[in-house]
Amino acid sequence: MSETRSNARPAPGSKFVSPQGTRAIKDGIRPSALSKLPDAARKPPWLRVKLPAGAKYEAIRDIVRTHGLSTVCAESKCPNIAECWGRGTATLMLMGSVCTRACRFCSVATGNPHGWLDPLEPANVADAVALMGLKYVVLTSVDRDDLPDGGAGHYAACIRAIHQRMPQTAVEALTPDFAGRHEHVATVLDAGLATYAQNIETVERLTHPVRDPRAGYAQTLGILRFAKQYAPQTIVKTSLMLGLGETDEEIERTLDDLRAAGVDVVTMGQYMRPTRNHLPVQRFVTPEQFHRYREMALAMGFLEAVSGPLVRSSYRAEQVLQHDNVGLDAGIAEGIRETASLRC
C-alpha cells in the first residue's frame, strides 16, 4: 500500500504521514471484507444533521487551527460538531491525532507516534480554553500505548495548566484505559477533575471485534470502579454505542455492571459507520427505544442517563446533571412522533 504525503488528502484506509512524521492509516482501518458489507438499512430521517456553518463555529475552528489542536469533534466525524462549536464548546483531543489502537468503530488514524509529544500543548490548551471562554471543557485523547504512562502525566499537565489559567473552569477527562494501570488513572484524578470518563463502548459479547484487542470489558469496568473509589466526589461517566448487534438483555446487563462499578452517568447513542472499512450498522435504534433505555438506566439509580440517536459521550457534557436528558427530551418526543408517522 503506497504512502500519501501529509499535504495530500489520503483515502480512507490508506497509509499517510502525519504532520509530526508518524506513519499512520487514515481513518484507522484498512479495507477488508467488512468494506463489502452493507448497513442494515438506510439512515433514517432523525439522524440527518446540517453541515457545519456559522460565525461561532468558524471562530472555534480558527482557534483550534491557530493553536495546532486536535479535536475529537473533527477527528471522529462527530455529527454534533456544528451544534457544539456553534454553542462555543468543544472537546479537545490531546497528544496528537494518531492512535496506537485500531478499534473497528473509530475513524481516528492508527499508527505509532514513537513517544512524540508536544511540550507546548498544555499551554496551548489552556490558551484555547481561555480564548473560547469555556466554563466547562472536555479533554480526551488518542490511545498512546507507546508512552510508559499512556500519557497520564501529559493529561495532568494540561489539566493543571487550565486550572492555573482559568481557575473557574471545570474539567472533564475522557481518557484511554491506560492498559488497566490504576496508578495512571490516579495521576489524572489528582490533577483535579469535575468528571472522569472511560468508555465501555459496547456490551461484553461484542467488545471484540468492536474494540481493539488491547481493550477489554472487564478492564474498563475496573478502571471505572477504581476511579469512583479513589475520588468519590468526582462524577464517573461512561458511554455505550447502540446498533452494533446488541440485545435489550445485553444492554440491561451492561447497565447493571456499570452501576455496580459505581458509575454515576451513562450516555447512549447510535453507532454510525465512519467509513465503508468500519463495522456496518446492524440496526438504527429509534428515538422511542432510546427513551426506554434511559428510563431503564434511571430506574437502576444512575444520576443521569443521556440517551438519544445523536448523543455522544461529550455531548452537552456541562448540562449532564440538569436531569432532563441534557434538554433532548423535546427533540426525542418529536422523533417519536415522526417515527410513528412513518409507520402509518
CORQUIKA-V167273 format. One record per pair of residues at least 12 apart in sequence whose C-alpha atoms are under 7 Angstrom apart, sorted by the first residue. I is the first residue (numbers start at 1). J is the second residue. D is the distance in Angstrom with one decimal. If there is no record, write none. Layout:
<<I/J/D> <I/J/D>>
This chain:
<<1/14/6.9> <1/15/6.8> <2/15/6.4> <3/15/4.7> <3/16/4.8> <4/16/4.3> <4/17/6.6> <5/17/5.6> <6/18/5.6> <6/19/6.1> <10/26/6.5> <11/26/6.8> <12/26/5.2> <12/27/5.6> <13/25/5.7> <13/26/5.1> <13/27/6.1> <13/28/6.6> <13/29/5.3> <13/30/4.0> <13/31/5.8> <14/26/5.5> <14/30/6.7> <22/111/6.8> <22/112/6.6> <22/113/5.4> <23/111/6.0> <24/98/6.9> <24/109/6.1> <24/110/5.2> <24/111/4.2> <25/109/5.4> <25/110/5.1> <25/111/6.4> <26/109/4.8> <26/110/7.0> <27/107/4.1> <27/108/5.0> <27/109/4.6> <28/102/5.6> <28/106/6.9> <28/107/5.5> <28/108/5.5> <28/109/4.2> <28/110/4.6> <29/102/6.5> <29/104/6.8> <29/277/6.1> <29/278/6.7> <30/277/6.4> <31/277/5.1> <32/277/6.6> <34/277/5.8> <34/278/6.6> <34/279/6.4> <35/276/4.9> <35/277/4.5> <35/278/6.9> <37/280/6.5> <38/280/6.2> <39/280/4.9> <39/281/4.8> <39/282/6.3> <40/281/5.9> <40/282/5.1> <40/283/5.8> <46/335/6.3> <47/309/6.8> <47/310/6.8> <49/79/6.6> <51/82/6.9> <52/81/6.7> <52/82/4.4> <53/82/6.4> <54/86/6.7> <56/85/6.7> <56/86/4.9> <56/88/6.5> <57/82/6.4> <57/85/4.8> <57/86/4.5> <60/85/6.2> <60/88/6.8> <63/128/6.6> <67/124/6.0> <70/92/6.2> <70/93/5.1> <70/94/6.8> <70/96/6.3> <70/97/6.2> <71/91/5.8> <71/92/4.5> <71/93/4.6> <72/91/6.0> <72/92/6.3> <72/93/5.5> <73/91/6.4> <75/107/6.9> <75/108/5.7> <76/106/6.6> <76/107/5.4> <76/108/5.9> <79/310/7.0> <88/132/6.6> <89/134/6.8> <91/137/6.7> <91/138/4.8> <91/139/5.8> <91/140/6.9> <92/138/6.4> <92/139/5.0> <92/140/6.1> <93/139/6.0> <93/140/4.8> <93/141/4.6> <94/139/7.0> <94/140/6.1> <94/141/4.6> <95/117/6.0> <95/141/6.3> <95/142/6.8> <97/109/6.7> <97/142/6.6> <98/110/5.4> <98/111/5.9> <98/142/6.6> <99/111/5.9> <99/142/4.8> <99/143/5.2> <99/144/6.3> <100/112/5.4> <100/143/5.7> <100/144/5.7> <100/145/6.1> <101/143/6.4> <101/212/6.0> <102/212/5.5> <103/210/6.1> <103/211/4.5> <103/212/4.5> <104/210/5.3> <104/211/6.2> <104/278/5.3> <104/279/5.9> <105/210/6.3> <105/273/6.8> <105/278/5.8> <105/279/6.1> <106/274/7.0> <107/274/5.9> <112/146/6.9> <114/146/5.9> <115/146/5.7> <115/147/5.6> <122/157/6.0> <122/158/4.2> <122/161/5.8> <123/161/6.2> <125/158/6.8> <126/161/5.7> <126/162/4.5> <126/165/6.2> <130/166/6.6> <134/169/6.6> <135/168/6.7> <135/169/4.4> <135/170/6.2> <136/169/5.4> <136/170/4.7> <136/171/5.9> <136/318/5.9> <137/170/6.4> <137/171/5.1> <137/172/6.2> <138/171/6.0> <138/172/4.6> <138/173/5.8> <138/314/6.9> <139/172/6.1> <139/173/4.9> <139/174/6.1> <140/173/5.8> <140/174/4.7> <140/175/5.6> <141/175/6.3> <143/176/5.5> <149/184/6.3> <150/178/5.3> <152/184/5.5> <152/187/6.2> <152/188/5.9> <153/187/6.6> <155/188/6.2> <156/187/6.6> <156/188/5.1> <156/191/5.2> <159/191/6.2> <160/191/6.0> <170/193/7.0> <170/194/5.8> <171/193/5.3> <171/194/5.6> <171/195/6.8> <172/193/5.9> <172/194/5.7> <172/195/4.5> <172/196/5.8> <173/195/6.4> <173/196/5.2> <173/197/6.0> <174/196/6.2> <174/197/4.5> <174/198/5.5> <175/197/6.4> <175/198/5.6> <176/198/6.5> <177/198/6.7> <177/220/6.4> <177/223/6.9> <180/219/5.7> <180/223/6.4> <182/223/6.6> <182/226/6.9> <193/234/6.6> <194/234/5.6> <194/235/6.3> <195/234/5.5> <195/235/4.5> <195/236/5.8> <196/234/6.8> <196/235/6.2> <196/236/5.0> <196/237/6.2> <197/236/5.7> <197/237/4.6> <197/238/5.4> <198/220/6.9> <198/224/6.8> <198/237/6.8> <198/238/5.4> <199/238/4.6> <199/239/4.9> <200/217/6.4> <200/220/6.0> <200/238/6.2> <200/239/6.0> <200/240/6.3> <201/239/5.7> <201/240/4.5> <201/241/5.6> <202/240/5.4> <202/241/5.8> <203/246/6.7> <203/250/6.2> <203/251/6.6> <203/254/6.0> <204/217/5.7> <221/258/6.8> <221/261/6.4> <224/236/6.9> <224/261/6.5> <224/263/6.7> <225/261/4.6> <225/262/5.8> <228/262/6.1> <235/264/6.1> <236/263/5.2> <236/264/5.3> <236/265/6.4> <237/263/5.8> <237/264/5.9> <237/265/4.6> <237/266/5.7> <238/265/6.6> <238/266/5.1> <238/267/6.5> <239/266/5.5> <239/267/4.6> <239/268/5.9> <239/313/5.5> <240/267/6.2> <240/268/4.9> <240/269/6.7> <241/268/5.9> <241/269/5.3> <241/270/5.6> <241/271/5.2> <242/268/6.9> <242/269/6.0> <242/270/5.0> <242/271/5.6> <243/270/6.1> <243/271/5.6> <243/281/5.9> <243/282/5.4> <243/283/4.7> <243/284/5.8> <243/285/6.3> <244/271/6.9> <244/281/5.8> <244/282/5.2> <244/283/7.0> <245/282/5.4> <255/297/6.6> <259/302/6.9> <264/302/5.2> <264/303/5.3> <265/302/5.8> <265/303/5.8> <265/304/5.1> <265/305/5.8> <266/304/6.8> <266/305/5.0> <266/306/6.4> <267/305/5.6> <267/306/4.6> <267/307/5.7> <267/312/6.9> <267/313/5.9> <268/306/6.2> <268/307/4.6> <268/308/6.5> <268/311/6.3> <269/307/6.0> <269/308/5.4> <269/309/5.0> <269/310/5.7> <269/311/4.6> <269/312/5.9> <270/284/7.0> <270/285/6.6> <270/309/4.8> <270/310/6.3> <287/308/6.1> <287/309/6.4> <287/332/5.6> <287/335/5.7> <287/336/5.5> <288/336/5.3> <290/307/5.6> <290/308/5.4> <291/307/6.6> <294/306/6.8> <294/307/5.7> <304/320/6.9> <304/321/6.5> <304/323/6.0> <305/325/6.8> <306/325/5.0> <306/326/6.8> <307/325/6.8> <308/332/6.9>>
